[in-house]
Amino acid sequence: MRARIVSSEQVYRGRAVSLRRELIELPSGKRFYREVVEHSGASAIVPVTPDGRIILVRQYRHPIGEYILEIPAGTLKPGEDPETCARRELEEETGYVADELIHLLTIYPCPGYSSERLYVYLARGLRRGSQSLEIDEDLSVVELSIEEALEAIKRNEIRDAKTIAAILYYHNFVVKC
């Protein structure tokens, strides 16, 4: 049995997200309200150079008011498939193009309040393309060895959840295999 949506009301519609308020009824009969952030989904990339370095971006994130180190990522455009989004975001943010993209995993970054689904890809066979940042992107490209990236996670210098999940997945299920 599943929960049932008794009512749903759109509260806000924005460029990046929308918000709806829903009355939920569980199979037990219990009812409660939940706010749901609707997100179109995104793709993220673990770009690896021929010598095994991971390309990251140090990017300003306004909601937390900080520059953080993370893997390149971006929101899917309407009707865009996740792999096309990954290719586009990789070149826009880092200036690299990949010969090969391999889907690693799909995660729900914040399932307690958001519908976002994030597709994570490994990018290999990197070659120079052209970086093309959007007006709201203020970032720099950083390269770390896998050991340096793991140490940065351990020291809490990489705090972005998608980046931690992607690097640990890559290290444990791609590098070690």
Buried (B, 14 or more C-beta within 10 A) or exposed (E): EEBEEEEEEEEEEEEEBBBBBBBBBEEEEEEEEBEBBBBBBBBBBBBBBEEEBBBBBEBEEEEEEEBBBBBBBBBBEEEBEBBBBBBBBBBBBBBBBBEEBEEBBEBEBEEEEBBBBBBBBBBBEBEEBEBEEEEEBEBEBBBBEBEBBBEBBEEEEBBBEBBBBBBEBBBEEBEEE
